[in-house]
């Protein structure tokens, strides 16, 4: 087969290599054209060298074209895989650290809450430029596969305002699927699931094994499991209160609702520091920094390791390669994708991005109608969908009033802060992220003036529950853990 795939944000070393290796497990794809693009030429050089080494060692004739010029990478592409972190870790740090000064404690900060909202302001400005280039230089009707967070917001903006067919992709459902199966002592492939909701706030509405409904048994299975009962306290509590298990990790889920992270003295009982996903303050930021530092240290060793073998049994569960395979070869693939709702979930807003089951084959991307979500689950998702809509519109228009409203209506932000605190925090984040927010160019000078006034609200000096970040020397003592952090960073 002959077509082109462009990776935008290809400097995400571990993630890009994994997705590219997935594609190369498909025999028909071993003659395609590939472009890697990133603004970070250093990271781009490393990932291109690593992937080209894998290709050469496997005798595959593809020559990766790497460039810092986005239009050059997108030219004639049929598929575009977006995996950028706009603003990189420097901006991500402000998503976590500035809200923390106001008492808003986030484990991740990439989907909702104050950090996710600001992440969306940066990412949406960038994705609209990407869409403009796709329409001008890519193959007609090119498809954008978006892995960038906040996934729902960016997918929403790309479809509605970018004018490019965009599918949002995530791996949270697959991870939870595996966890549920293990809780019952079963293999993942023996448990059939249906999920529906919003990205990072999706619900397992059907879980079956050999036709048996396992939904009524999930709570008992988790409460009787020593590890899960200790590390998934938020998810278990949500299951008790709303009747359905959430796809998202304990740490992620805890920052999307109002109840678990709003009081410092309460937080400790809901999280576990065994691993960052269980709720550590700024946990994902820490492992991203550690992973970046370790990869810089360890990259020469990666080049000495055996190359990827492109074996089907080593293919990851990421949806991207399977979608392209289904569209190009006609092989049927079933997964869960982020798409515009358009009535798929009838008790969520028609205009929002939902995460629902879909089928891929030569006829295209086929999304069945789900109908109504369970009422309590729909209520949680509906509130989040409106925060996302306000955030998308704010980012497109550069409208600080809509941005403030998104912050006010966000469940955890509103539970912790007063309107005055939220407005000041928003100003501080706009100022800190000015270089990545061109749509707010006129507003940022006014934000600076307000922030420098004598009526500034003093910070709460809250530090959260954190794990000390390891130095490179400390990581050398446990290389296996250091490598785990490198792989944990979706966009390292």
FIROVO-753305 format. One record per residue: x, y, z of N, C-alpha, C, O in turn. Coordinates in steps of 0.001 Angstrom, whole numbers, plus 500000, padded with zeros to 6 digits. Example, Ala and Ser with C-alpha at 12.3 -4.5 7.8 and 13.67 -1.06 7.14 Angstrom:
! FIROVO-753305
513190494310507800512300495500507800513200496700507800514236496681508465/512850497750507080513670498940507140512900500030507870513409501138508039/
! end
This chain:
! FIROVO-753305
500840498810500000500000500000500000500876501241500000501976501246500553/500368502290499371501140503523499294500269504689499739499355505102499025/500554505206500905499916506417501406500839507006502454501850506393502798/500515508177502965501410508874503884500749509091505227499570509435505316/501544508879506284501131509183507655502088510230508207503306510090508091/501538511269508802502353512310509426502126512302510930500984512316511391/503206512279511691503150512392513148503470513840513521504556514331513216/502537514519514173502759515894514636502972515838516143502085515423516888/504156516259516587504558516068517969505333514772518109505256514095519134/506086514433517063506792513146517036507951513080518012508516512006518221/508321514206518618509381514188519626508977513502520912509782513390521836/507723513033520983507261512224522113507891510840521975507291509931521399/509091510688522501509961509580522107509319508207522315509161507448521360/508950507885523555508411506567523826507088506334523132506843505243522618/506221507351523106504882507186522546504939507053521027504274506189520456/505720507895520376505824507830518920506394506488518477505894505882517529/507427506027519153508025504748518782507011503606518920506970502701518086/506199503657519974505205502608520179504155502628519064503841501586518489/503613503811518758502597503903517716503144503495516356502476502805515586/504375503931516068504980503586514788505238502079514704505022501471513656/505694501480515794505911500030515812504602499282515582504580498263514892/503509499789516160502199499179515921501879499147514427501419498131513905/502126500268513744501838500345512314502664499332511532502180498731510573/503896499150511944504792498253511211504486496777511444505065495922510773/503591496455512379503162495066512519502185494678511413501893493495511233/501675495667510670500751495410509566501578495232508291502155496206507807/501654494026507734502540493787506583502278494729505415503217495148504737/501006495067505171500673495931504029501229497348504168501288498092503189/501641497728505398502061499111505632503577499300505514504087500382505804/504282498283505103505740498381505125506337499068503897507542499013503653/505451499719503130505932500534502025505342501934502043505422502657501050/504749502318503169504113503635503252505157504739503416506333504477503670/504696505969503266505545507139503480505251507692504877504094507754505294/506292508089505589506140508536506977506913509827507201508069509957506799/506247510783507853506914512014508271506780512174509771505703511972510331/507876512538510421507883512902511835508130514399511919509071514911511314/507283515106512672507463516543512842507405516910514308506562516402515046/508297517792514737508272518332516088509036519661516085509948519857515282/508662520559516979509398521822517077510685521653517867511582522492517789/510778520559518633511981520262519406512886519376518551512699518160518498/513866519985517884514710519244516951515550518174517650515881517150517052/515893518414518917516703517445519656515916516156519893516404515067519593/514705516276520428513868515091520640513520514417519313513495513190519214/513253515236518300512908514695516987514042513848516437513808512775515882/515254514323516589516416513582516109516544512239516821516862511230516192/516296512223518133516410510980518882515362509965518447515693508805518199/514101510384518351513051509410518023513191508928516584512948507754516302/513578509812515673513751509396514283514891508388514164514790507411513421/515983508632514904517122507707514861516733506342515411517121505311514861/515963506336516499515565505082517126514642504276516210514821503071516033/513651504963515632512696504266514769513335503834513451513016502767512927/514245504666512908514916504283511669515824503081511893515945502216511026/516463503031513062517288501876513393516436500604513418516840499565512896/515236500703514042514330499552514064513972499100512650513991497907512349/513647500062511785513279499736510408514426499039509679514246497995509052/515595499638509777516753499096509055517078497674509503517374496808508680/517021497442510806517353496119511333516327495063510920516628493870510883/515100495524510607514061494602510152513996494497508625513143493799508077/514898495190507955514934495119506499513764495781505814513402495401504700/513161496771506462512017497485505887512543498743505199513283499506505820/512185498983503941512824500055503171512334501468503458512815502411502829/511403501648504377510900502991504680512030503881505196512834503464506030/512076505101504691513007506110505199512183507237505827511459507955505138/512310507372507134511514508372507859511978509769507482513169510076507519/511029510598507124511312511999506834511026512802508104509873512915508519/512055513352508712511854514152509925512100515616509616513025515964508882/511255516475510190511319517898509881510711518707511022509867518213511771/511147519940511139510527520871512081509483521746511380508878522622511999/509280521498510085508322522263509288507015521479509187506958520436508536/505981521981509828504734521224509901504085521026508533503614519929508231/504052522056507714503421521936506399504167520935505522503563520210504732/505463520908505671506264519937504939505890518516505355505763517630504510/505715518307506653505342516980507152503941516579506699503694515413506393/503031517538506657501630517241506343501358517087504859500311516557504485/502252517525504013501993517520502577501622516115502093502389515165502248/500434516009501506499908514771500906499632513660501915499467512506501518/499577513975503211499286512948504217497818512546504167496932513391504033/497575511250504277496202510737504360495749510652505807494570510831506112/496701510377506698496411510278508133497403511156508892498595511193508586/496882511852509877497716512698510733497516512235512167496393512199512669/498611511884512817498564511474514223499109512620515057500273512999514928/498259513166515910498631514325516720498939513871518141498070513328518824/500167514091518586500539513693519949501452514748520571502467514426521188/501064516031520395501892517090520965501435517472522371500282517252522740/502335518034523136502026518684524410502428520138524231503590520495524426/501472520976523861501808522351523499502260523126524743501547523205525744/503443523683524648504050524348525791504990523441526561505704523882527462/504981522161526193505864521161526807505746521196528337504751521691528866/506735520684529038506638520575530492506689521937531168506202522094532288/507278522926530492507361524260531099505960524833531323505688525397532383/505075524694530342503703525163530518502919524230531440502119524680532261/503158522934531294502463521947532122502714522214533611501810522049534431/503907522615533953504220522924535352503307524024535889502864523951537035/503022525039535077502152526120535548500708525653535672499959526185536491/500298524655534864498953524090534999498737523470536377497625523471536905/499815522941536947499732522248538241500076523173539397499352523223540391/501178523906539273501723524648540409500946525919540735500792526251541911/500455526634539735499696527863540034498376527535540715498092528138541750/497548526624540211496328526286540945496598525778542359495807526024543270/497710525073542544498030524560543876498189525692544877497850525525546048/498691526826544448498826527997545331497474528456545861497386529059546930/496421528163545101495069528570545490494304527421546160493108527540546427/494991526324546427494375525190547110493790524141546201493169523193546682/493970524280544886493417523326543929494467522254543688495480522498543033/494223521089544211495187519995544209494844519028543072493802518373543101/495720518944542081495497518077540925496558516982540883497733517223541162/496127515796540534497075514712540315497703514833538929498896514586538758/496889515215537938497366515298536556497213516709536001498210517370535709/495975517177535853495751518522535334495807518590533823496372519536533275/495227517597533123495310517624531667493969517461530965493932517366529738/492856517427531714491569517139531084490486518113531523489856518763530689/490268518215532826489354519198533411490122519930534503491353519937534510/489395520540535417489979521347536485490767522513535868490812522666534648/491383523329536727492043524541536241493147524224535246493289524907534232/493934523181535536495026522826534641494550522357533287495099522766532264/493538521505533260493021521011531996492398522104531155492529522102529931/491717523042531804491111524157531072492185524995530387492032525367529223/493273525295531100494345526092530503495124525293529461495562525847528452/495292524027529696495925523158528700495123523224527395495691523252526303/493803523249527529492939523363526366493100524678525639493047524715524410/493299525771526385493488527064525722494714527038524819494687527572523710/495793526412525297497010526319524490496836525359523317497172525681522177/496304524174523620496208523140522601495243523482521488495493523147520330/494138524149521817493146524488520793493709525524519830493488525432518623/494431526505520352495060527492519463495985526792518471496045527161517298/496696525793518944497648525084518088496938524135517117497313524063515947/495922523409517586495273522429516711494549523121515566494444522551514480/494051524320515774493390525029514675494387525410513588494043525417512406/495618525725513978496665525960512976497015524661512245497230524664511033/497071523552512988497324522248512363496231521940511342496522521509510227/494961522165511728493845521884510824493916522744509567493628522272508467/494293523977509731494434524865508569495453524294507590495211524270506384/496583523838508101497608523249507241497127521947506604497410521687505434/496403521129507367495882519872506819494984520157505616495118519521504570/494074521110505769493151521420504678493862521967503450493398521792502323/494991522632503676495686523267502558496683522354501859496864522463500646/497339521449502599498430520694501959498303519178502068498972518464501321/497468518658502970497341517207503102496440516650502008495852517402501231/496338515320501955495435514676501003493998515105501299493633515241502467/493169515322500263491770515686500523491100514663501447491295513456501303/490308515168502396489586514324503359490510513554504290490149512484504779/491695514090504537492615513468505496491948513352506855491120514182507228/492319512309507591491749512061508917492794512372509977493952511970509867/492366513093511001493232513439512133492914512516513298491779512473513773/493917511780513755493790510924514937494458511666516085495680511806516124/493640512137517017494153513016518065494388512269519375493460511722519970/495644512257519809496000511729521120496260512849522124496422512574523313/496305514089521681496676515202522559495555515508523540494376515446523193/495933515837524762494979516249525786494904517766525872495837518457525462/493792518296526407492574517589526820491848517050525595491408517810524733/491731515729525533491341515067524303489987515528523781489842515825522595/489000515587524664487659515964524205487640517391523681487043517657522637/488279518306524383488270519710523951488965519881522605488442520562521724/490130519275522435490880519436521189490154518758520037490097519303518935/489596517573520282488826516885519245487602517700518846487257517781517667/486951518301519834485778519158519603486163520339518712485503520596517705/487220521054519074487635522242518320488054521877516903487734522598515958/488776520751516745489245520351515421488077520020514497488102520357513313/487055519359515037485884519023514226485030520249513926484661520482512776/484716521032514953483776522137514782484405523334514099483827523894513169/485586523732514552486196524959514041487354524699513081487666525548512246/487992523537513193489092523225512290488646522659510965489379522728509979/487435522091510930486907521557509686487600520305509199487575520013508004/488225519552510105488921518322509741488283517161510497488042517259511700/488010516059509793487464514867510434488462514370511471489572513963511130/488060514404512732488988514111513831488384513089514769487225513200515170/489184512091515116488801511059516082489761511168517258490978511133517073/489224511299518460490042511357519663490298509950520191489388509122520240/491541509687520585491932508342521009492599508381522383493345509306522703/492313507352523189492838507270524546492970505794524916492409504932524240/493715505498525993493884504103526394493332503816527786493579502742528335/492591504754528363492057504538529704491076503380529777491072502628530752/490247503230528755489254502155528764489943500793528734489530499876529444/490987500654527920491691499381527832492331499017529173492301497859529589/492910500016529844493556499743531129492540499301532175492789498356532924/491401499979532230490366499594533175489751498245532853489412497476533753/489609497959531558489102496659531109489978495534531658489482494540532189/491283495714531518492222494708532016492120494585533534492156493479534074/491993495713534218491908495695535680490665494956536157490737494172537104/489525495198535513488289494514535896488433493004535696488047492215536558/488986492617534560489171491188534304490040490553535380489724489474535882/491132491220535734492032490681536756491349490594538114491618489672538883/490465491546538418489748491513539693488885490259539813488632489774540915/488435489737538666487623488510538660488459487265538367487926486160538263/489768487455538237490627486316537922490466485817536501490658484633536227/490113486721535593489865486350534205490875487020533278491584487943533679/490932486549532045491729487202531021490914488331530401489690488248530297/491612489386529991490928490550529421490057490172528230488928490648528120/490561489327527340489814488980526137488566488155526426487709488002525556/488457487627527634487279486838527999486176487687528630485103487177528952/486441488967528803485458489874529390485048490890528323485897491593527775/483757490965528031483247491889527018482686493131527696481934493040528665/483066494299527169482644495553527796481990496480526786482249496400525585/481147497352527289480656498528526557480809499715527493480364499681528641/481442500763526989481650501979527784481024503164527077480918503182525851/480611504151527853480064505373527269480195506508528270480103506300529480/480407507698527757480541508894528589481415509913527901481343510084526684/482251510598528685483215511556528165484621511021528400484842510230529317/485563511447527582486936511005527763487400511271529188487221512372529709/487993510267529817488455510292531205487291510378532186487500510545533388/486069510265531678484900510233532556483847509327531893482670509666531765/484347508159531485483513507176530797483164506059531781483883505836532755/482062505365531523481534504381532468481394503022531791480996502927530629/481727501978532535481499500609532055480024500292532257479609499891533345/479235500474531202477785500282531334477383498837531049476242498449531301/478306498044530528478056496612530349479377495880530531480379496225529904/479373494867531395480545494018531615480027492585531699479249492251532594/480467491730530751479938490367530701481050489345530486482062489617529839/480827488170531046481713487026530842480861485820530491480057485355531300/481045485318529274480229484194528791478740484465528964477969483574529319/478351485702528708476948486088528812476489486471530200475386486994530356/477310486225531224476941486562532603477214488036532868478289488539532544/476246488726533454476381490139533796477242490281535054476854489840536136/478417490902534898479320491070536040479143492401536762479748492611537814/478329493300536221478189494619536838477805494543538321478407495253539126/476839493722538715476460493686540136477549493123541047477457493244542268/478574492510540465479598491847541262480913492639541346481833492232542056/481004493758540631482270494493540586482639495044541957483796494940542365/481687495624542673481987496229543975482575495203544932483594495462545571/481950494059545033482454493023545949483840492543545513484699492292546358/484065492415544213485368491962543714486470492943544082487576492534544439/486174494237543996487179495248544313487397495378545824488533495511546279/486325495339546587486470495491548039487193494307548668487810494444549724/487118493160548033487786491982548593489229491832548110489939490921548535/489655492730547221491013492685546681491877493672547464491608494873547446/492906493183548149493719494040549026494311495225548275494263496355548760/494866494973547101495530496042546348494520497043545794494689498249545975/493485496569545130492500497461544522491715498242545561491403499413545343/491393497625546674490638498331547714491459499454548336490904500411548875/492766499336548260493656500371548807493967501473547799494100502638548176/494082501116546527494550502073545522493444502706544686493696503691543992/492227502168544733491132502675543900489959503160544758488799502891544442/490267503871545836489219504268546776488211505231546154487014505135546428/488683506156545322487762507102544686486851506374543712485640506595543705/487423505518542902486605504790541932485595503879542629484461503740542170/486001503271543718485077502412544469483955503237545082482797502820545065/484289504404545624483261505264546216482284505760545153481077505816545389/482811506118543983481936506534542884481040505364542446479869505566542126/481579504170542434480789502984542106479655502799543108478524502503542722/479958502974544396478915502855545422477822503897545229476636503596545364/478228505130544913477272506245544855476479506313543560475328506751543555/477102505873542442476454506039541144476179504729540415475533504729539367/476666503607540962476286502312540437477106501779539287476872500662538827/478084502573538803478885502147537663480346502480537904480673503471538556/481224501633537364482656501818537551483194502753536481482825502654535311/484071503664536895484643504639535975485864504065535268486623503283535840/486038504466534023487194504013533252488496504643533732489572504113533457/488416505746534431489639506503534687490271506165536021489597505719536950/491580506383536105492341506017537300491902506824538514491248507859538386/492269506341539680491910506982540946492331508452540962491545509321541340/493575508728540551494080510094540576493397510992539585493013512111539923/493236510518538352492521511287537332491109511611537795490712512776537843/490355510574538136488944510747538472488751511700539636487792512471539655/489656511656540609489484512467541814489506513962541545488974514734542342/490110514392540436490202515833540165489098516333539245489028517527538953/488226515419538781487143515821537886485823516031538617484852516500538024/485783515691539882484567515853540675484886516692541911486053516951542204/483868517106542618484034518135543647484440517609545020484749518407545905/484449516275545228484339515796546591485617515316547256485679515313548486/486635514912546518487724514141547117489008514931547369489823514524548197/489201516041546677490476516763546783490291518197547286491221518997547189/489127518539547816488894519935548141489389520325549530489530521514549815/489655519348550402490156519637551749491460518893551968491485517665551889/492547519609552241493845518950552420493815517832553451494462516801553269/493069518029554529493050517020555591492270515766555191492385514731555847/491471515853554113490689514710553650491395513919552552491131512731552367/492291514584551829492858513980550631493589512666550909493490511715550134/494319512624552017495168511476552282494404510166552311494939509126551927/493163510205552761492426508950552879491896508444551532491433507307551433/491964509284550503491445508883549206492527508459548210492210507895547163/493781508719548519494844508416547567495829507409548154495779507083549340/496708506934547311497760506017547731499025506404546978498974506678545779/500135506427547659501387506882547050502217505743546469503381505938546119/501625504562546365502321503418545778502733503702544334503806503284543898/501882504410543596502167504772542216501401506049541920500335506269542494/501918506897541036501365508234540863499898508234540442499152509133540830/499466507236539648498090507246539155497063507130540272495874507362540050/497507506778541454496569506611542568496256507922543272495483507925544230/496838509052542824496358510332543334497380511303543876496994512367544360/498644511001543823499702511895544315499560513301543725499307513443542529/499716514321544537499687515703544059500765515920543001501947515674543242/500340516383541824501296516626540748502049515383540327503170515481539829/501458514218540517502167512968540277502601512785538840503717512341538573/501718513127537909502076512937536510503173513902536085504057513529535314/503130515127536575504188516087536281505536515562536767506546515688536075/505543514975537956506804514441538499507359513336537606508536513374537247/506537512355537241507068511254536447507449511715535044508352511150534428/506764512737534540507152513276533233508540513907533299509364513711532407/508787514662534360510117515281534494511179514220534701512253514284534103/510885513253535541511855512177535740512096511408534450513235511075534122/511017511124533717511147510378532477511951511128531431512767510536530725/511723512429531330512486513231530368513967513224530719514819513036529851/514265513430531998515667513457532412516337512105532209517497512032531803/515593511027532496516186509703532357516410509346530889517417508724530548/515481509734530026515679509408528619516913510106528063517659509515527283/517136511358528456518354512054528037519588511277528482520572511171527750/519514510738529693520638509973530242520798508633529540521917508196529271/519682507984529245519713506580528846519594506359527340519688505220526883/519390507420526560519166507258525124520253506429524428519912505564523622/521545506651524702522566505810524045522354504321524287522645503503523413/521849503962525467521605502544525754520414502010524959520405500846524556/519401502869524730518262502453523916518733502073522509518228501126521906/519709502828521999520218502561520652521023501266520586521227500711519506/521479500787521743522261499542521781521372498317522009521801497188521771/520147498533522465519256497410522734518802496763521432518876497388520374/518330495514521496517795494883520282516661495715519694515886496306520447/516546495775518387515482496571517765514116495959517998513996494789518360/513097496759517788511735496230517831511556495198516722512035495380515603/510864494118517051510687493050516081509440493171515238509253492400514296/508563494143515563507313494340514841506478493059514807505934492679513769/506390492407515960505640491164516066504198491469516461503966492297517342/503233490817515829501819491082516149501490490924517629500665491667518161/502137489945518311501802489739519717502418490812520619502139490841521817/503254491697520055503819492807520817503158494138520468503592495190520936/502137494094519670501399495305519281500654495856520483500042495100521238/500703497159520663500050497765521827498544497816521625498031497457520565/497842498269522664496386498385522600495944499765522130494746500049522122/496869500623521741496485501939521228495677501768519940496011500941519092/494619502552519806493675502360518711494212502776517339493754502259516320/495171503699517300495526504355516048495841503413514895495273503553513811/496734502459515111497140501585514012495990500701513549495887500386512363/495120500298514478493995499441514112492969500204513272492358499640512364/492788501487513581491865502302512788492361502421511353491600502225510406/493641502742511201494197502885509853494154501543509125493848501491507933/494460500463509834494396499131509226492986498811508769492795498300507665/491998499102509597490616498818509226490177499601508004489547499044507104/490500500883507959490099501723506845490792501306505551490192501361504478/492045500891505650492814500588504447492644499147503972492677498898502767/492464498203504877492395496791504478490994496211504571490720495165503984/490105496872505297488755496342505485488619495410506668487513494960506967/489720495105507356489626494266508552488821495012509616489036496201509850/487907494311510248487010494970511198487715495170512534488362494261513052/487580496372513082488137496663514407487063497328515253486371498246514815/486951496839516465486013497411517423486805498076518540487692497456519126/486495499316518834487162500027519918486249501087520488485060501127520168/486794501941521326486055503071521886486760504352521451487967504504521643/486000505265520868486570506450520248485854507710520739484711507660521195/486555508833520633485984510131520976485513510819519706486306511125518815/484198511059519638483573511630518442482530512664518864482114512700520022/482118513495517923481022514417518201479756513614518515479469512616517854/479016514047519508477887513263520006476799513075518949476487511947518567/476227514174518481475200514111517436474103513096517761473618512400516869/473710513012519041472611512144519429472991510729519779472116509902520036/474279510425519795474693509063520152474314508744521597473747507686521871/474626509658522525474159509552523910473077510606524065473361511804524046/471846510164524217470705511069524071470493511998525249469831513025525098/471037511671526434470841512583527561472116513359527902472289513806529035/473008513516526915474104514480526986473898515508525887473192515235524917/474502516691526017474308517713524975474629517178523587475604516450523401/473809517542522623474041517093521245475409517518520761476115516756520102/475780518764521100477095519251520709478082519065521855478257519954522688/478709517929521886479839517682522767480590516490522188480125515872521231/481735516165522755482496515003522302482301513893523317482572514073524504/481833512751522851481586511601523712482570510486523386483088510398522273/482818509636524381483659508456524183482752507241524192482151506913525215/482652506565523037481656505516522839482229504407521954483271504595521326/481554503251521900482023502171521025481905502556519558481036503337519171/482792501997518756482735502206517318483344501027516585484073500223517168/483039500933515307483543499856514457484208500473513231483678501401512620/485374499943512886486117500428511734486195499320510703486500498176511040/485921499651509443486166498730508339486314499570507077486457500790507161/486282498940505919486486499677504673485381500687504403485557501599503595/484238500533505075483139501486504901483317502752505723482580503721505544/484296502749506626484562503957507396484466503738508891484633502625509389/484193504830509598484097504833511056482617504825511412481889505772511116/482185503749512049480757503539512296480479503588513792481033502801514559/479619504516514205479315504722515626477859504370515890476968505044515374/477590503329516682476196502981516997475581503975517976476290504714518659/474275503980518033473550504841518976473497504153520333473058503007520428/473937504838521383473950504281522735472608504475523418472147503591524142/471974505624523197470761505964523938471110506713525211472040507519525219/470379506459526283470600507200527524471672506550528395471724505328528538/472518507390528969473394506943530051472580506805531324471552507470531452/472993505970532273472358505996533587472318507434534110473275508185533921/471244507814534751470968509221535036472079509901535830472494511008535488/472565509249536887473612509862537693474897510063536904475549511101537022/475260509071536103476459509183535265476298510313534251477235511070533994/475094510418533676474837511488532709474940512860533368475435513809532759/474473512967534614474537514255535307475979514703535515476306515872535308/476847513766535928478267514086536104478879514521534780479576515534534714/478617513754533727479196514058532426478644515365531848479366516118531194/477370515621532094476763516839531550477443518083532105477722519024531363/477710518090533412478401519241533994479774519418533354480172520537533030/480492518319533174481820518396532564481734518852531110482587519609530645/480713518397530394480567518786528992480379520288528853480884520896527909/479653520890529793479467522344529717480746523094530052481022524141529467/481530522570530986482846523167531256483707523084529995484392524043529641/483667521943529327484442521779528094483963522734527015484778523328526308/482648522891526878482143523788525838482571525224526092483007525918525173/482449525668527330482912527020527666484400527176527370484835528212526867/485175526144527684486617526190527460486949526257525972487824527019525561/486248525457525167486494525462523720486166526828523135486956527394522379/485001527352523487484605528654522940485554529755523401485891530653522630/485983529685524661486933530671525170488232530626524390488789531668524041/488717529426524116489991529272523412489904529766521977490839530389521473/488794529494521324488633529912519931488510531430519834489078532048518934/487770532022520762487495533456520698488487534308521476488527535526521296/489298533681522348490155534457523237489330535282524205489658536437524477/488261534698524727487278535401525553487519535076527026487246533959527466/488028536043527788488348535796529192487097535574530030487155534867531036/485967536158529642484740535939530411484290534482530321483885533895531325/484359533898529126484025532475528986485042531605529710484683530584530297/486306532001529672487344531253530383487072531270531887487174530236532547/486729532429532425486398532516533855485185531663534189485154531001535226/484177531677533307482973530885533562483290529387533574482741528638534382/484170528961532682484589527563532692485230527217534022484945526166534596/486096528095534516486749527863535807485723527830536935485792526961537805/484781528756536932483772528822537987482928527554538042482571527081539121/482610527003536863481717525855536804482440524521536907481803523477537047/483774524549536838484501523304537023484268522788538442484394523559539394/483932521504538613483532521006539934484559521222541036484210521764542085/485811520820540842486796520943541914487238522380542114487394522825543251/487443523116541026487852524515541144486807525310541918487143526094542806/485540525103541574484468525817542260484284525375543691483835526162544525/484622524121544001484491523635545375485550524227546289485346524329547499/486689524619545709487820525077546520487901526601546604488222527150547658/487611527282545495487917528715545402486664529580545302485619529143544822/486801530807545767485776531834545567485929532416544164486968532227543532/484900533127543662485053533772542350486264534698542277486968534709541267/486518535475543333487665536391543304488976535628543182489871536041542445/489093534521543899490304533701543798490444533101542405491544533048541856/489333532651541834489364532064540497489782533101539465490571532796538570/489269534315539574489623535353538606491105535704538709491775535887537693/491615535796539935493036536109540097493906534964539579494909535202538906/493530533739539885494291532585539404494293532548537874495323532267537262/493153532828537263493080532842535808494022533885535230494718533621534249/494047535065535831494995536097535391496431535600535514497231535773534595/496755534989536634498126534534536854498520533462535823499656533444535349/497593532587535485497903531543534505498023532117533103498869531673532328/497194533094532764497322533751531466498684534416531327499325534321530280/499121535088532380500418535768532360501552534758532200502463534956531397/501486533674532972502556532677532943502639531955531601503717531518531200/501512531827530905501468531061529667501333531943528430500938531463527367/501654533211528557501411534184527490501997533765526146501369533983525110/503181533172526142503831532850524864503102531775524082503345531618522885/502212531029524728501473529964524049500011530318523821499236529475523369/499621531557524127498212531953524059498033533180523169497677534248523669/498268533055521871498168534223520995496780534843520956496645536043520717/495741534036521190494378534547521129494056535489522292493055536204522246/494889535495523327494676536373524480495664537547524502495891538154525549/496242537857523348497277538906523295496762540251523812497505540989524460/495515540570523535494964541851524003494578541803525473494592542830526151/494239540637525966493752540504527340494885540393528350494727540833529489/496006539830527975497080539562528935497643540834529570497911540814530772/497842541952528836498279543185529516497300543646530597497722544150531638/495995543476530359495005543835531379495086542873532564494908543278533713/495354541604532278495524540628533362496722541003534228496656540898535453/497808541436533610498999541853534366498682543034535270499112543079536422/497936543975534748497592545161535541496744544773536740496964545265537847/495777543891536522494938543449537646495759542678538663495601542864539870/496634541813538175497392540947539073498390541732539918498721541315541028/498865542848539412499842543657540137499200544674541072499904545476541684/497878544654541191497195545629542039497411545310543513497829544207543866/497127546267544352497355546119545792496332545218546464496490544856547630/495291544856545738494235544019546329494458542533546062493538541730546219/495667542164545663495935540769545345495671539868546546496051540189547673/495015538734546292494699537770547346495955536959547658496590536443546737/496327536835548920497550536078549250497367534596548976496255534083549102/498449533884548598498359532441548338498095531661549614498337532147550718/497595530440549445497270529591550596498458528774551084498395528130552132/499555528807550302500774528077550691500498526599550938501037525997551866/499658526036550099499329524621550191500280523849549285500497524247548140/500842522766549770501833522034548991501357520656548542502015520025547714/500244520179549060499716518890548651500444517716549294501216517885550238/500184516531548768500826515300549249501690514785548110501187514174547168/502982515033548198503877514815547073504951513796547389505299513561548546/505464513196546327506604512302546403507808513067545857507709513753544840/508923512944546530510119513676546111510553513236544713510626512045544411/510836514223543873511312513926542524512741513405542577513591513966543269/512997512334541847514322511711541866515285512412540908514902512834539817/516516512526541330517566513013540452518009511879539526517650510722539741/518779512209538510519304511180537613520171510185538382520122508981538129/520966510698539324521801509802540135520945508816540917521276507634541008/519840509305541483518948508415542229518269507412541307518050506263541692/517936507837540094517280506931539159518233505838538676517799504734538346/519512506140538636520484505122538239520458503925539179520801502812538779/520051504147540433520022503074541414518890502086541137518934500942541589/517876502535540391516762501646540036516361501962538597515394502683538350/517118501410537660516906501743536256515556501254535750514957501873534870/515079500151536300513787499617535867512662500597536175511783500819535341/512687501184537370511673502172537740511817503431536899510818504036536510/513057503830536615513289505021535794512724504825534394512112505735533834/512926503650533833512403503356532506510876503331532528510238503746531560/510293502855533609508832502836533754508281504251533687507241504487533072/508979505203534325508538506593534269508641507158532861507769507908532424/509696506802532156509845507274530778508667506802529931508131507558529121/508271505554530125507159505001529353505809505525529841504844505556529078/505737505935531110504480506450531652504132507801531055502958508162530973/505153508556530634504904509866530038504410509663528621505174509290527730/503132509911528421502525509719527113503246510557526057503410510112524921/503671511750526420504324512644525474505647513120526037505828514318526260/506583512198526274507832512583526925508750513349525979509846513748526371/
! end
